[in-house]
Amino acid sequence: MPINDWQFWIVTLVTIASLWALKLVLVPKKKGTKTTLTVGGKPVEKKGKRKSKDCGCS
């Protein structure tokens, strides 16, 4: 690798900038909006907070 060549460093910087720009375009940003899970219009309780052992499967 020609580390002492100025053209090597220019091409390296352009490549890094191109990869960074490509990442910005392709990787989605996290919105941070949380929603609750509902089944039939009623919110579903968290797994550890069930009041009864009836799963409603019958």
C-alpha positions as CSV (number, residue, x, y, z in Angstrom):
1,M,0.0,0.0,0.0
2,P,1.4,3.4,-0.9
3,I,0.9,5.1,2.4
4,N,3.2,8.0,1.5
5,D,1.2,8.8,-1.7
6,W,-1.2,11.8,-1.4
7,Q,-3.6,10.2,-3.9
8,F,-4.0,7.1,-1.7
9,W,-5.3,9.4,1.1
10,I,-7.7,11.3,-1.2
11,V,-9.2,8.1,-2.5
12,T,-9.4,6.7,1.1
13,L,-11.2,9.8,2.4
14,V,-13.6,9.8,-0.6
15,T,-14.4,6.1,0.0
16,I,-15.1,6.7,3.7
17,A,-17.3,9.7,3.0
18,S,-19.2,7.7,0.4
19,L,-19.8,4.8,2.8
20,W,-21.0,7.2,5.5
21,A,-23.4,8.8,3.0
22,L,-24.7,5.5,1.9
23,K,-25.3,4.4,5.5
24,L,-27.3,7.6,6.2
25,V,-29.5,6.8,3.2
26,L,-30.0,3.1,3.7
27,V,-30.2,2.6,7.5
28,P,-33.5,3.7,8.9
29,K,-33.6,6.0,11.9
30,K,-35.4,5.0,15.1
31,K,-38.5,7.0,15.6
32,G,-38.9,6.3,19.4
33,T,-42.7,6.2,19.3
34,K,-43.9,3.4,21.5
35,T,-47.4,1.9,21.0
36,T,-49.4,-0.6,23.0
37,L,-50.4,-4.0,21.7
38,T,-54.2,-4.4,21.4
39,V,-56.4,-7.3,20.6
40,G,-60.0,-6.6,19.8
41,G,-59.6,-3.0,20.9
42,K,-58.4,-4.0,24.4
43,P,-54.8,-3.5,25.6
44,V,-52.9,-6.7,26.2
45,E,-51.3,-7.0,29.6
46,K,-47.6,-7.6,30.0
47,K,-46.4,-11.1,30.5
48,G,-45.6,-10.8,34.2
49,K,-48.8,-9.0,35.2
50,R,-51.4,-11.6,34.4
51,K,-54.2,-11.7,36.9
52,S,-55.6,-15.1,36.0
53,K,-54.1,-18.2,34.4
54,D,-56.9,-18.3,31.8
55,C,-55.3,-17.8,28.4
56,G,-58.6,-17.6,26.6
57,C,-57.6,-20.5,24.4
58,S,-60.7,-22.7,24.9
